[in-house]
Amino acid sequence: MEIRHLSVNPAHTRKGYGSRMIQRAEQKAKDGDARIVQCTIRVGNIESEGAFRKQGYAQTTCFYNSRTHNYVAVWQKVISCHP
């Protein structure tokens, strides 16, 4: 499963909203029998990288998006090891 377009209103940053949204997305993924949750984060987006790292995600690869002209990292977390 993929987490797409997660954002927090700047007035509400550092209050746990992002963490709770990530946790809710993970629960939906588990309910859907997903084994891995992933997202893409623009390289250098320190706040997003930190939020996902804090939730146990790891950067797995990086690529250049020629449409947006940004380097983008793929972050993943294993949520189930069962076949």
Contacts in CASP RR format, 6 or more apart in sequence:
PFRMAT RR
TARGET T0000
AUTHOR 0000-0000-0000
METHOD contacts of the structure
MODEL  1
MEIRHLSVNPAHTRKGYGSRMIQRAEQKAKDGDARIVQCTIRVGNIESEG
AFRKQGYAQTTCFYNSRTHNYVAVWQKVISCHP
1 25 0 8 1.000
1 28 0 8 1.000
1 29 0 8 1.000
1 32 0 8 1.000
1 34 0 8 1.000
1 36 0 8 1.000
1 37 0 8 1.000
1 38 0 8 1.000
2 37 0 8 1.000
2 38 0 8 1.000
2 39 0 8 1.000
3 22 0 8 1.000
3 25 0 8 1.000
3 37 0 8 1.000
3 38 0 8 1.000
3 39 0 8 1.000
4 39 0 8 1.000
6 18 0 8 1.000
6 21 0 8 1.000
6 22 0 8 1.000
6 25 0 8 1.000
6 39 0 8 1.000
6 48 0 8 1.000
8 17 0 8 1.000
8 18 0 8 1.000
8 21 0 8 1.000
13 47 0 8 1.000
18 51 0 8 1.000
19 51 0 8 1.000
19 54 0 8 1.000
19 55 0 8 1.000
22 51 0 8 1.000
22 52 0 8 1.000
22 55 0 8 1.000
23 55 0 8 1.000
25 37 0 8 1.000
26 37 0 8 1.000
26 55 0 8 1.000
26 77 0 8 1.000
26 79 0 8 1.000
29 37 0 8 1.000
29 79 0 8 1.000
30 79 0 8 1.000
30 80 0 8 1.000
33 80 0 8 1.000
34 79 0 8 1.000
34 80 0 8 1.000
35 78 0 8 1.000
35 79 0 8 1.000
35 80 0 8 1.000
35 81 0 8 1.000
35 82 0 8 1.000
36 76 0 8 1.000
36 77 0 8 1.000
36 78 0 8 1.000
36 79 0 8 1.000
37 57 0 8 1.000
37 76 0 8 1.000
37 77 0 8 1.000
37 79 0 8 1.000
38 60 0 8 1.000
38 74 0 8 1.000
38 75 0 8 1.000
38 76 0 8 1.000
38 77 0 8 1.000
39 52 0 8 1.000
39 57 0 8 1.000
39 74 0 8 1.000
39 75 0 8 1.000
40 72 0 8 1.000
40 73 0 8 1.000
40 74 0 8 1.000
40 75 0 8 1.000
41 48 0 8 1.000
41 49 0 8 1.000
41 52 0 8 1.000
41 72 0 8 1.000
41 73 0 8 1.000
41 75 0 8 1.000
42 48 0 8 1.000
42 68 0 8 1.000
42 70 0 8 1.000
42 71 0 8 1.000
42 72 0 8 1.000
42 73 0 8 1.000
43 62 0 8 1.000
43 70 0 8 1.000
43 71 0 8 1.000
43 72 0 8 1.000
43 73 0 8 1.000
49 59 0 8 1.000
49 73 0 8 1.000
49 75 0 8 1.000
52 75 0 8 1.000
52 77 0 8 1.000
53 75 0 8 1.000
55 77 0 8 1.000
56 77 0 8 1.000
57 75 0 8 1.000
57 76 0 8 1.000
57 77 0 8 1.000
58 75 0 8 1.000
58 76 0 8 1.000
58 77 0 8 1.000
59 73 0 8 1.000
59 74 0 8 1.000
59 75 0 8 1.000
60 73 0 8 1.000
60 74 0 8 1.000
60 75 0 8 1.000
60 76 0 8 1.000
61 73 0 8 1.000
61 74 0 8 1.000
62 71 0 8 1.000
62 72 0 8 1.000
62 73 0 8 1.000
62 74 0 8 1.000
63 71 0 8 1.000
63 72 0 8 1.000
63 74 0 8 1.000
64 70 0 8 1.000
64 71 0 8 1.000
64 72 0 8 1.000
65 71 0 8 1.000
65 72 0 8 1.000
END
